[in-house]
Amino acid sequence: MLTIAKRFGFTLSFALIMAVAALAQDAPPGASERFAQDRFAQDRFAQERFNREVGQERFQPESRRDQRNQAGQFDFYVLALSWSPSFCESSRERNGGRTTLQQCAGARPYSFVVHGLWPQYERGFPRECQVPAPRLARTIVDSMLDIMPAPRLVFNQWDRHGTCSGLSSQRYFDTVRKARERVNIPPQYQNVTSYLAVSPDEVEKAFVEANPGLTAEGMAVTCDSRRLSEVRICMTKDLQFRACPEIDRRACRSDKVMMPPVRGG
């Protein structure tokens, strides 16, 4: 009797395998890839292993993403101020000496501009807390172009980071502007007309001296292989300066970096 049951089970398994194979042969192009993706999405352990290997927050299991990416649930902000001449010089290098980016090709010579105001956890950060993001009014976009000099940048920052603030789009960008107004740019970086060789510590010290209450532990200077990229300043939800060890650990480690001049310098 047991032998008959085993044979029946084997026969049933073989029939199921043949049925799946037949379906795969009849499926439209790409169906097998979609099946593999669906199967991978269901395999919690494989997905978590993939997360660890690539380090991408957005590939976390849905339950964990839901827990971490709750609008308004974060610990502090990071105000990222990008040195526009470095960004534009890098863009021209990638495009054979030319660039069509509004920030780099327009009439206004930009210096430090707002890259974004990013909600942060003490470790890690939320991202894209509403998908799709609530529609962003063009009037808001236009109102931010003096400090965030590209419509795409404004839209992108709202979709990725603003939706995690728990604020309406108008209140979020009002907060971005208030955060920018909270920071004084050191005098020596307000009118850069020629290349400057600076150390990250030197830039950090200059910002600390120009902003009472700001400390070296509450900011980070970042760079690419040879240029200063950004100054990132940590703030509480009510825009007071605060320490942020994780952000500070990501600072530029180069001894010297260049600050290209503001366009027209």
N, C-alpha and C positions, 0 to 999 in steps of 0.2 A: 504493500500500500504506500509506504514511504517513497519507494522507487518511482511509482507512478506519479506521486505528487511532485517529486523533483523534476521528472520529465515534463510534466505539465508546466511547471514554473519556468523551465528552460525554454520551452516552446513559446510561452507567452512573452518572455523577455526578448526572444529573437524576433517575434512578430512586431513588437513595439519598436525595436531598433530599425527594422526594415521600413516601418511606416514613417519614422522620423527622417530616414534617408530619402525616401520618396518625396516627402514634403520639401526637403532642402533642395532637391533637384528641380522641383517645379516652382520654387520661390523666385521672385523677381530679383534682378541684380541688387546686391547690397543687403538683402534680407539676412544672409548668414552673418554679416558683420553686425547688423542690428541685434540679432539673436545673441551673439557673443557679448555685445555691450550690455544687453539686458541681464544676461547671466552674471556678468562681472559685477553689475550694480547690486545684484542680490547676494553676492558673496562678500559678506561683511569683512571677513578676515583678509581676503585678497585685497580689498579696497583700502583697508587700514594700512596694510603693508605698502601699497602704492603711495599712500599719503606720506608715510615716513620717508620713502625714497625720494620723492620729488619735492616734498615740503610745501605743498600747495593747500592752503586753507579751504579753497572752494571745492576740493575733491573729497572733503570729509563726508562721512555718512550723513544722510539727511537729518537724522535725529540730533547729531552733534552740531551740525550747521544751525539748526533751528535754535538750539540752546545758546549758541554763542552770538548769532547774528540777529539779536533782538534790538529793534530801534530804540534808542534812548538808554540802553543798558551798556554803559562803558564807564571808564574811570577818569579819563582826562583827555585833553586835546593835544595834538601836535600842530603847530603852525609852521608850515614848510615855506621858506622864502628862497626862491630859486634865483641864482645869479644869471640873468637873462643873457649877457654876452657869452657865457660859457655854453649855454644851451644852443645859441644860434651858431656859434663857431663849430660845435660838434655837428649840427645839422648840415652846415655847408660842407664839412669834410665828408659826410656820408653821401652827399649829392653832387659831387664834382665841382664844388665851389659855389653852388647856387642853392637858394632856398626860396620856397614860395610861402613859408609860414608867415602868417600875419604879424606875429610877434617880432619876427626878424626882418621882414621886408617893408614894414610900415614906416610912416614918417617919424613916429615918436621913438627916441632913444631910451630904451628901458634899462634899468639897472636891477635892483632886487624887486622881483614880482612875486605875488602869491601863487604858489603851486597848489596849495590846498590847506584846509583845516580838517584834520583827521581825528575822529574818535579813536581812542586807544584803550586796551586793557593794560593792566600792569605787565602782563605778558601776552603779546599778540594783539590783534585788532579785529574788529568786525568789518565786514565788507559786503556791499550790495544787499542791504537789509530788506529792500523791497524790490522784487523783480516781477514785472517791469516797474521801474521807478515812476512815481507820480510825475505827470507832465510839468515841465519847467517853462514858465512864461518867458517869451522873448524879451519882454520889458526888463525882467530880472537879469537876464543874460547881458543885455546892453548896459545895464547900470553897473556891472562889475568889470567892464573891459578896461577901466583905467588902472586897476590893480591886478587883474587876471586877463592878460591881453590876447585872448583867443576864445571865440565862442565854444569851440570844441572842448577846450580846457574846462570851461564853466559847466557845460553839460556833463562831461566825464566825472568831474569832482562831485557833482550832485548825485549821479547814479551810483558811484562807488562808495562815497563817504558821507555825503550829506544825508542820504536816506537812513544812515545809522545814528544820526544825531537825535532823533525823536522830535525834531523841529519841523515846522512847515518850511517850504523852500524860501519864502521871504525872510522868515526869522533866521534860518540857517545862514543865508548870505549877509544878513545884517550882522550876525555874529562873526562871520569871516572878516567883515570890514572893521568891526570893533577890535578884533584880535590884531589885525594889521596896525590899527592906530595905536594900539597898546605898546608897540615895539618901535624904539628909536633906532634908526640906522646910524652907525658911527660916522662922524664927519669925514674920516679918511676914505670912506667907501661911497660917498654921495656924488662925487664928480671924478670918476676914474677916467683919465684921458690917455693913459698908456698902460702897457702890461705891468702888472704888479706881481712880484713873487712874494708869497705870504706863507706863513706856517698856519696850520689849523688852530694851534694854541693862540697865535697872535690874533686871529679873527675872533676866536672865542673870547679872549680877554677884552677886545675892543667892544664887543656887544655887551659883556657884563658891565663894563665901565659906563656905557651909554644908557643902561637900563637898570635903575635901582631895584633891587629885589631879585634880579636874575642871577643865577649862579652857574658855574661851569658844569655842575651836576644836573642842571635843568635844560641842557641844550646839546646839540651835536652839529659839528661842521662836517659835511660830506663832500666827496670828490670823486672824479673819475680817475683815469690813470695819470693825468697831469693837471687837471683844472679843478678849481673850486666849483662845486655843483650847487649846494644848498646850505642854508643855516636853518636848523630845525629847533624850534623852541617849544617847550612843554608848558601847558597852562591848565589850570583847573577849569571846571565847567563855568565858573564865573570869571574866567580869564585872568586869574592871578598866576604868577610864575610859580613853578613847583619843580622838584627833582623828579627825574625819570631814568633810573639806572639802565633799563633795557635800551632806551634810545641812545643814551650816552655811550653805551658799549658799541654802537654801530658807527661811531665817528670815524672820519678819515684818519688813517695811520701814516700818511706820507709826511715827510719832514717839511717839504715845500710843495706848493701848488701855485699855478698861475691864475690870476684874475684878468681875463681879457678886458680891454677898454670898452666903455659904452660906445655904441655906434656913433660915429662922427667925432670921436675923441682922437 
